[in-house]
């Protein structure tokens, strides 16, 4: 695949112009495979890093696991770079160095470097962004680099990099057109980030055999949740973590998943870092990430956004809503504003959370692959426990505006279904 776009065309462009340029470079929005990106990466020495590289794959929980690791490592005094995707509001969110985003100009300069290095090689948007962020990370001389896999693992652009430790957070059904329709196939794709004779951490509580088999085949040093590390509730507000060498307790429960905190702590143990137990607990308790059951101020009720977009993440969101409801009066009503992408399993996702919702407000998601409210309604009608009041809207913003006019102070509003959905709220 080649592209004849002149390399100097966008060397002095704005970030928005660069991003528009990237969207036109490649015929496919998603094209898994490492041949093209690796060739460009080798030209720029972006395969091996002096920093310790941790690659994080998984169906859900990648972002929060990285957020826990970032907080722990920063608090311990290390310089930490994080590459994640997709962004919620601004492209710059995809790269953080010591928790700070980089300037538009820094990204533009990196794009110019990639444009020159690729010559006639065609790159997808994600491949181009990955190379540019890796270049910036290389220049930053970090102690630790956290790479969040975009899709799958084995053939994802981030897997071009030789990592020092690899993580699989959870395994669920998502992206079936690319990864397969069952957990064993998906597990194999995710386990593709493992490296021979290097630590591999799996936080999935019901681990597919394909992950264990692949780790064994390449002699990866596999650590499994429930076997090599675990977490347990102590009471309604606290939990404990047990690894191979220590136990941390009590840890205050927050709105971010304990399972992902447990996985992050297993990573820290595998790195053999000497961090005081009190400091580890404090870092876990204070970690946060935008869009993950994030409370939004300025409303007369409790208002949250969450990027849950598949059955597994919706099931976790349901458990957290149930927990929030326990602190509310019995007459508390939960209003859900939902926008989803058309290629997601909308029926199963709604089935996973229906029991915790009182009223649904479906919205057209006006973006590439966005589903209409009517399509969401059809999926809902096929879901389990579908006896809710449902209203449809032309967009997320109008749905929220209407909902907040008709709720009481004791109610909960939750907006979920996609990164695009919560982005609409953050830009209001």
Secondary structure as GFF3:
##gff-version 3
##sequence-region A 1 428
A	DSSP	alpha_helix	15	25	.	.	.	ID=ss1
A	DSSP	alpha_helix	35	43	.	.	.	ID=ss2
A	DSSP	beta_strand	52	57	.	.	.	ID=ss3
A	DSSP	alpha_helix	62	75	.	.	.	ID=ss4
A	DSSP	beta_strand	80	83	.	.	.	ID=ss5
A	DSSP	three_ten_helix	91	94	.	.	.	ID=ss6
A	DSSP	beta_strand	95	97	.	.	.	ID=ss7
A	DSSP	beta_strand	100	101	.	.	.	ID=ss8
A	DSSP	alpha_helix	104	118	.	.	.	ID=ss9
A	DSSP	alpha_helix	125	140	.	.	.	ID=ss10
A	DSSP	beta_strand	144	148	.	.	.	ID=ss11
A	DSSP	three_ten_helix	157	160	.	.	.	ID=ss12
A	DSSP	beta_strand	165	168	.	.	.	ID=ss13
A	DSSP	alpha_helix	176	179	.	.	.	ID=ss14
A	DSSP	alpha_helix	183	190	.	.	.	ID=ss15
A	DSSP	three_ten_helix	191	193	.	.	.	ID=ss16
A	DSSP	beta_strand	199	202	.	.	.	ID=ss17
A	DSSP	alpha_helix	209	217	.	.	.	ID=ss18
A	DSSP	beta_strand	221	224	.	.	.	ID=ss19
A	DSSP	beta_strand	230	233	.	.	.	ID=ss20
A	DSSP	beta_strand	238	242	.	.	.	ID=ss21
A	DSSP	beta_strand	247	252	.	.	.	ID=ss22
A	DSSP	alpha_helix	258	270	.	.	.	ID=ss23
A	DSSP	alpha_helix	277	286	.	.	.	ID=ss24
A	DSSP	beta_strand	294	295	.	.	.	ID=ss25
A	DSSP	beta_strand	302	306	.	.	.	ID=ss26
A	DSSP	alpha_helix	311	326	.	.	.	ID=ss27
A	DSSP	beta_strand	334	338	.	.	.	ID=ss28
A	DSSP	alpha_helix	346	353	.	.	.	ID=ss29
A	DSSP	three_ten_helix	354	356	.	.	.	ID=ss30
A	DSSP	beta_strand	359	363	.	.	.	ID=ss31
A	DSSP	alpha_helix	373	381	.	.	.	ID=ss32
A	DSSP	beta_strand	389	393	.	.	.	ID=ss33
A	DSSP	alpha_helix	396	404	.	.	.	ID=ss34
A	DSSP	beta_strand	412	416	.	.	.	ID=ss35
A	DSSP	alpha_helix	419	426	.	.	.	ID=ss36
###
